[in-house]
Amino acid sequence: MFSAIAISLLVIFYLRRFALWQKRTRGRPLPPGPRSFPLIGNMFSMPISRIWLGYRELCSKYGERILLVITKP
């Protein structure tokens, strides 16, 4: 019974987050950027050392404005 309640709460939480995201973006396309993975986002696409060179490389590949997601709902 506890697992059914927990799963129900997780589904409700996810649907609420998805609805808020839809409302926030209003169907507008997001800027280009590296592919993000569930839960970790673009964590492995972010440069660790020589940050300015890493971001320069990302900007040369995707354009002046890029989208980096730290976590993904």
Secondary structure as UniProt FT lines:
FT   HELIX           2..25
FT   TURN            26..27
FT   TURN            38..40
FT   TURN            42..45
FT   HELIX           51..62
//
